[in-house]
Amino acid sequence: MKKLYCFDFDGTITYKDTMFMYLKFYNPSRFRMQFIKHIPLFILLKLKLAETEKVKKSFIGSILKGQLQTKIEEKSKKFFDEHYPNILRENALDFINNIDRENTASLIVTASLDIWAKPFAEKLQMNLVATKAEFKNGVFTGNFIGKNCNGKEKLERIKAEITDSKFDKIIAFGDTSGDKYMLKWANEGHYQFFH
């Protein structure tokens, strides 16, 4: 029996949202300054008067745009080293470590950027389906390649990832409305399973 596991990352297998953590880790003083500047946008977002993708791009770009890919990757590695495994829910980690790898594929499906989610996916031996950071000539442009990987986009990206494979059972784990399409589509959708 061939299984596919799809795990949301932030809040599902981690205790916290990693975007703010990573950006603060990357440059604490710039993070504070830009966070204050972005408060009006965050409020509009809460009121559903702004687009998540635009606000996210603006905030991430305000801290990382123009940074060298090598520096970003180096910082991502350090971020991982500092927060693994403490940031992960113990029961989620146990579950993942006990997956029978024989006839199983596992994905981390996250709206977080690939740049800081990648070391976690590698450590957990999963393929990563994430929002993709755009680099030109080794420098972060502040843009994404394609859409923010959330909601319907999560499902589209999973389908694109597994086009050539057939699975007997698909099991998904999520913890917010951004995971609902993925959870509905799976044979087994688990909401806040590890909480």
C-alpha positions in Angstrom: 0.0 0.0 0.0 1.5 3.3 -1.1 0.9 6.3 1.1 1.5 10.0 0.8 1.7 12.2 3.9 1.2 15.9 3.5 2.2 18.0 6.6 1.6 21.7 7.0 4.6 23.2 8.7 3.9 26.3 10.8 1.7 25.5 13.8 1.0 21.9 12.7 4.4 20.3 13.3 6.0 23.4 14.8 4.9 25.3 18.0 5.3 28.7 16.3 5.1 30.5 13.0 8.6 30.5 11.6 8.4 33.5 9.3 8.6 36.1 12.1 11.1 34.0 14.0 13.4 33.7 11.0 13.2 37.4 9.9 13.9 38.5 13.5 16.8 36.1 13.6 18.2 37.4 10.3 18.3 41.0 11.3 16.8 41.9 14.7 17.1 45.7 14.4 15.7 45.8 10.9 13.0 43.4 11.9 11.8 45.7 14.7 11.8 48.8 12.5 10.0 47.1 9.6 7.5 45.4 11.9 6.4 48.8 13.3 6.2 50.2 9.7 4.0 47.3 8.7 1.6 47.4 11.6 -1.1 49.3 9.5 -0.8 46.6 6.9 -1.1 43.8 9.5 -4.2 45.5 10.8 -5.7 45.6 7.3 -4.8 42.0 6.9 -6.6 41.0 10.1 -9.7 43.0 8.9 -9.4 41.1 5.5 -8.9 44.4 3.7 -5.4 43.5 2.4 -4.1 40.6 0.4 -2.0 38.2 2.4 0.5 37.6 -0.4 1.1 41.4 -0.9 1.6 42.1 2.8 3.9 39.0 3.2 6.0 40.0 0.1 6.3 43.6 1.4 7.3 42.5 4.9 9.8 39.8 3.8 11.2 42.0 1.1 11.7 44.9 3.5 14.1 42.7 5.5 15.7 40.3 2.9 15.5 42.1 -0.5 18.9 42.6 -2.0 20.6 40.0 0.3 22.9 37.5 -1.2 21.6 34.0 -1.6 24.7 32.5 0.0 24.2 34.7 3.1 20.5 33.8 3.3 21.3 30.1 3.0 24.0 30.4 5.7 21.5 32.2 8.0 18.8 29.5 7.3 21.3 26.8 8.3 22.1 28.6 11.6 18.4 29.2 12.3 17.8 25.5 11.8 20.7 24.6 14.1 19.5 26.9 16.8 15.8 25.8 16.7 15.8 22.1 15.8 14.3 20.1 17.4 12.9 22.5 20.1 10.5 24.3 17.7 8.9 21.0 16.6 6.0 19.4 18.5 7.4 16.3 20.2 4.5 14.1 19.1 4.7 15.3 15.5 8.4 14.5 15.5 7.7 11.0 17.0 5.1 10.4 14.3 7.4 11.5 11.5 10.3 9.5 12.8 8.1 6.4 12.9 6.8 6.7 9.3 7.6 3.5 7.4 9.7 5.0 4.5 9.3 1.9 2.4 6.2 2.6 0.4 5.7 6.2 1.6 6.3 9.7 0.3 6.2 12.6 2.6 5.8 16.3 1.9 6.1 19.5 4.0 3.5 21.8 2.4 4.0 25.3 3.7 3.3 29.0 3.0 6.6 29.7 4.6 9.5 30.5 2.2 11.7 27.6 0.9 14.7 29.5 2.2 14.2 28.8 5.8 11.9 25.7 5.6 14.4 23.7 3.5 16.8 22.6 6.2 13.8 21.3 8.3 12.5 19.3 5.3 15.9 17.8 4.6 16.4 16.8 8.2 12.9 15.2 8.3 13.6 13.5 4.9 10.6 15.1 3.2 10.2 16.8 -0.1 9.4 20.5 0.3 6.4 22.3 -1.3 6.8 25.9 -0.2 6.5 29.5 -1.3 9.5 30.0 -3.5 11.9 32.9 -3.1 13.1 34.5 -6.4 16.9 35.0 -6.8 18.5 36.8 -9.7 22.3 36.7 -10.1 22.5 35.3 -6.5 20.5 38.1 -5.0 17.0 37.9 -3.5 14.6 40.1 -5.5 12.0 40.4 -2.8 9.6 38.5 -5.1 8.2 35.0 -5.1 8.3 32.5 -8.0 4.6 31.8 -8.5 2.0 32.3 -5.8 2.1 32.2 -2.0 1.7 28.5 -1.2 -1.5 28.6 0.8 -5.2 27.6 0.5 -6.0 26.4 -3.0 -2.4 26.9 -4.1 -1.2 24.3 -1.6 -3.4 21.7 -3.3 -2.3 22.8 -6.8 1.3 22.5 -5.8 0.9 19.1 -4.2 -0.8 17.8 -7.3 2.0 19.2 -9.5 4.6 17.5 -7.2 3.0 14.0 -7.4 1.8 14.0 -11.1 3.7 10.8 -11.9 2.8 8.9 -8.8 -0.2 6.9 -7.7 -1.0 6.6 -4.0 -3.5 4.2 -2.3 -3.9 6.6 0.6 -3.3 10.3 1.1 -3.1 11.6 4.7 -2.9 15.3 5.4 -2.3 17.3 8.6 -3.1 21.0 9.0 -4.1 23.6 11.6 -5.6 26.6 9.9 -8.1 27.6 7.2 -5.2 27.8 4.8 -5.0 24.0 4.9 -8.7 23.2 4.3 -8.4 22.4 0.6 -5.6 20.0 1.3 -7.4 18.4 4.2 -10.6 18.0 2.2 -8.8 16.5 -0.8 -6.9 13.9 1.2 -8.4 10.5 2.1 -7.7 11.4 5.7 -7.5 15.0 6.7 -6.4 15.7 10.3 -7.0 19.1 11.8 -4.8 20.2 14.7 -3.9 16.5 15.2 -0.6 17.2 17.0 -1.9 20.0 19.3 
